[in-house]
């Protein structure tokens, strides 16, 4: 039933994007300290690049749903 309610879907998408952005910010803020001893420099760089790319994607989603 809710799949036929665009406003509900937009709100869910907005909440999902915002939660992902918050998680991504936390991950970016702590990943170097948390995993420095466990990851090589190239893997760390790849991880950070992936996290930054996901942040950019979620920002676009947030804009698209009008937050």
For each residue, the residues with C-beta under 8 A, 3 or more apart:
1: 4 5
2: 5 8 9
3: 9
4: 1
5: 1 2 8 9
6: 9 10
7: 10 11
8: 2 5 11 12
9: 2 3 5 6 12 13
10: 6 7 13 14 65 66
11: 7 8 14 15
12: 8 9 15 16
13: 9 10 16 17 61 65
14: 10 11 17 18 62 65 66 67
15: 11 12 18 19
16: 12 13 19 20
17: 13 14 20 21 58 61 62 65 67
18: 14 15 21 22 62 67
19: 15 16 22 23
20: 16 17 23 24 54 58
21: 17 18 24 25 55 58 59 62
22: 18 19 25 26
23: 19 20 26 27
24: 20 21 27 28 51 54 55 58
25: 21 22 28 29 55
26: 22 23 29 30
27: 23 24 30 31 51
28: 24 25 31 48 51 52 55
29: 25 26
30: 26 27 33 34
31: 27 28 34 35 44 47 48 51
32: 35 36 44 48
33: 30 36
34: 30 31
35: 31 32 38 39 44 47
36: 32 33 39 44
37:
38: 35
39: 35 36 43 44 47
40: 43 44
41: 44 45
42: 45 46
43: 39 40 46 47
44: 31 32 35 36 39 40 41 47 48
45: 41 42 48 49
46: 42 43 49 50
47: 31 35 39 43 44 50 51
48: 28 31 32 44 45 51 52
49: 45 46 52 53
50: 46 47 53 54
51: 24 27 28 31 47 48 54 55
52: 28 48 49 55 56
53: 49 50 56 57
54: 20 24 50 51 57 58
55: 21 24 25 28 51 52 58 59
56: 52 53 59 60
57: 53 54 60 61
58: 17 20 21 24 54 55 61 62
59: 21 55 56 62 63
60: 56 57 63 64
61: 13 17 57 58 64 65
62: 14 17 18 21 58 59 65 67
63: 59 60 66 67
64: 60 61
65: 10 13 14 17 61 62
66: 10 14 63
67: 14 17 18 62 63
